[in-house]
Amino acid sequence: MPVTSQTSSLPQNTAETRQRIEAALFAYTELPEDCPRELREAMRYSLLAPGKRLRALLVVWGADACGGSIEAATSAACAVEMVHAYSLIHDDLPAMDNDDLRRGLPACHKRFGEAIAILAGDGLLALAFGTIAGGVGPPETAAACCRVLAEAAGPACLVGGQADDIAGKPPESGIQALESIHRRKTGALIEASLRLGALTAHADDRQTAALLRYGRALGLAFQITDDLLDVRGDEVAVGKRVGKDSVQGKLTFPGLLGVDQAVRRAAELTAEACRALEPLGSRAANLEGLARYVLERNR
Ligand code: GRG
């Protein structure tokens, strides 16, 4: 399945699948009475804000590509979105990236204040694991899913990548180090999404390996295109995206490779991601469409 000149429009069933995910996310945030109203509002505000739901789509379409059901994968898909939303809330805080806007809306701490934003992130992280424990079956699969998500969110991946990133590491050591930060900060959750899809579908080793190869290439392509969108935001200096990283002098893929080579690298990685899906046959068509979308997206 090579990357061709086809348009990058998302698979036809994307809207329907996203709606299913949105409805489930809404239901999971019907929290018990003991949850303070403002905290619940802050959690919902960030979780239900208009995100692309890329990670959730990877879970459900990853499961589907291995012969599993989208229904059985939906709890795990919601859990990944909860972890993602938590990481974005915390990343936007003044002590981290200090962003005022997220998903086109005031960042959680701008709307609710820093203390509630921190707690909303904490609440979403905990809710993610409860969602898997209560929604994924059988229990051994739920435990395996919790472990995968904990590793991806933990100190060797998301949190560690963020720590290295805010420490400003490692301008001296170039592309490998930049890739290492993003494998942990962005790639780990993308890979975990595919692993969760495989687990909920009870995929075999060959199917799981194909999904992981796809996920590794896609994760890096996603980060490069994210950096490229920031560069374009800088160039046009309009719209919601502003090239904050380059403004702050942070290391980025276009900064290191130059824009043209970064564009080529993202295309190569997308092609690699699509090739990795070959063993899964036509059931992986949604994942292939998603890879094209990641390459050609504009937000
Ligand atoms: C604070 C523990 C902690 C981690 C933060 C994920 C992360 C680490 C920071 C986010 C900063 C950032 C913009 C990273 C670039 C890639 C990325 C994760 C972009 C946002 O993901 P999208 O584009 O967002 O999938 P939506 O809103 O569509 O879900």
Residues whose N, C-alpha, C, O or C-beta is under 5 A from the ligand:
A	BS01	GRG	P50 G51 K52 R53 L54 S87 H90 D91 R103 L158 V159 Q162 K185 T186 D226 R299
